[in-house]
Amino acid sequence: YTATQFMTEFYAPIFAGMSSESAEEREEEAADLVANYPEEVAKTMKVLGQTFCSEYALNQQEVKAGVPGILIGRYPGDSYAGGNPWQLLTAVFAKTFYQGASVLLESNGFLKEEDKLAWFSLLNLPETASLREQVQAAINAGDSVMYRLYSHVKNDGGHIAEQIDRNTGVQKSAND
């Protein structure tokens, strides 16, 4: 994908209905995305996960080493400052898994079959997974992403830079 294709195909349809003006309203609307568009969110997350796993050597190395999680960048093919994973976006990726778990609990499971199948595919669950297993899988996925992120920032005295080098795993770019 080019950045334009990616943004048009995956992000634009989801954000098209967002019309808020304040940061608080935008945060509220963003929190509702998983509840209102579960299939689209799950499919987008799956594409992002697959794309950034193949795009970043660091993700590939850590998968081979058995380190759970994934680091996420701005968009596929990004070249700004080397096109690296971004800490904030990685944390938002994890948060979206947690939001999925919350929606599952609040709604007693996804009501539409296509929503359920999209999340089962994202979480690599069998179609027979119980609600408890679905929720736990979403929480575990979020935790694994946060673990991967933490493993790259834990030794920097509590400081978090803008990006993590896609090859070395060292924080770089704008510092806090």
Secondary structure by P-SEA (a helix, b strand, c coil): ccaaaaaaccccccccccccccaaaaaaaaaacccccaaaaaaaaaaaaaaaaaacaaaaaaaaacccccccccccccccccccccaaaaaaaaaaaaaaaaaaaaacccccaaaaaaaaaaacccccccaaaaaaaaaaaaaaaaaaaaaacccccccccccccccccccccccc
